[in-house]
Structure formats: structure tokens, C-alpha cells
Amino acid sequence: MMKTAYSLLLSISMASASFSVFADSWKDESGHGKGRKHDREYKEEYWDGNCKVEREFKKNGDYKEERKCKEPRHGHYQQAPVYVPAPAPVIVEPGVRVHGTVTIGR
């Protein structure tokens, strides 16, 4: 009985210890990410399509954004025409057809 209780206690403790692996390692105690950038001034640059975006962030929360856009370097190509075959001709035989089986007036 005692051996079963120890093995049960050991398995429960190992299972509960494994849940600490799923904690958010990137968060600090305040719940925000470790890399909070708003407590210092910094700059970032990136491309948004043909535009280069430069941002400057201040400590007080203000920021300045500049966009410098360029013409696209590639040429504009028109889409190729799509070939659509002509519908098959419909042949109408002379006369009157009754229920698709009898033809009158041939």
C-alpha cells in the first residue's frame, strides 16, 4: 500500500513539474515582454513594399515616422490573353420533331 502511494505521489509531482515548461519565458514579472522598448529612445527601419519606413521613438511616447517611396524597379506586364475555343455548332434538321422520336415534314 505504501509503495503504491509513493509511486502515485512521484508521478503526480513529475506531471506537475512538467507544466513549468509551458510558462512564457519571454515575459517578465510585470506580464510584459522582456524587450520593452518604450522605456528608452530607439529607431527602427524597414521596407513596406517600395517604401522605406524610418521610425524614431522618444521616451515620452512620441514618435516620428518618415516614408521614402521609390518607383518599382520591375516593368508592368500586361496579362496574356486567354484562348477560349468557339462553341460547337448546333445542327438543326428541317422538319418538326415530336417527343424526339418522330420527325414530320421531311
CORRAQUI-V201973 format. One record per helix or strand. SS is the DSSP state (@ for helix, = for strand). FROM is the first residue (numbers start at 1). LEN is the number of residues. Records with the same first field share a line. If there is no record, write none. Layout:
BEGIN
SS=FROM-LEN / FROM-LEN
END
This chain:
BEGIN
@=2-21
==27-1 / 33-1 / 42-7 / 51-7 / 63-7 / 96-3 / 102-3
END
